Amino acid sequence: MHIVNREKGHCELCARNNVELTKHHLVPKEEGGTFGETAMICIPCHKQIHALYTNKELALRLSSIQDLLQDLQIMKYVKWIRKQSPSQLVKVKKSKDR
């Protein structure tokens, strides 16, 4: 079994501290963002973004942390996730609209 050591720190989306971070390509790689800007966000936030939106929609409409934070669905999610413990496993639900 291979164990990956992830960096812990501050999530750029939900602002929780001491969470495992992943690199989120603000413009998805398959939409041309391979060498573009990235943000370090926690695993639950990363999963939630991709559960709610297609890569095309992320590239066209939600290609910055500011854009994401102004989106109504992400706003609601961030308000909720900020109340969750950084060590708690969080389930992500896929959007019915996606």
Secondary structure, 3 states (H helix, E strand, C coil): CCCCCCCEECCCCCCCCCEEEEEEECCCHHHCCCCCCEEEEEHHHHHHHHHHCCHHHHHHHCCCHHHHHHCHHHHHHHHHHCCCCCCCCCCCCCCCCC
